[in-house]
Amino acid sequence: MCNTFCLGQPRPPAHCVGVSSRLKPACSEPVEPVERACTLALKTIPNAPRTEVVGWLGDALKVKVHAPALDGRANDALLDFLAEKLGLPRRAVTLVRGEKSRHKVVRMEGLTLAEVKARLVPLA
């Protein structure tokens, strides 16, 4: 194995065969950059008259959601709303924690926390 990028694979890549694990030369394969991602704490209010960003409540963003908290409809509406407002595909916004709670943690892939705050602050 050549280095940590190759460790953990079921079979070593062809360029690692015969390389001593003590030498650990630099890997000749290009390293792909890791996608930018962040998590954001939310305080959600289901059954609101309309879906909107209310503002910051401490470290959490307060969001009103029009959909009822029934069968995950409010969660789906929340994630759809955030994806639309942030200009991300729906698959890039996922619920990490708080499926049945008003306090949620959402992960957004493709944006840093500073970018998310900059895009949502004008709405609040």
Buried (B, 14 or more C-beta within 10 A) or exposed (E): BBBEBBEEEEEBBEEBEEBEEEEBEEBEBEEEEEEEBBBBBBBBBBEBEEBBBBEBEEEBBBBBBBBEBEEBBBBBBBBBBBBEBBEBEEEBBBBEEBEEEBEBBBBBBBBEEEBBBEBBEEEE
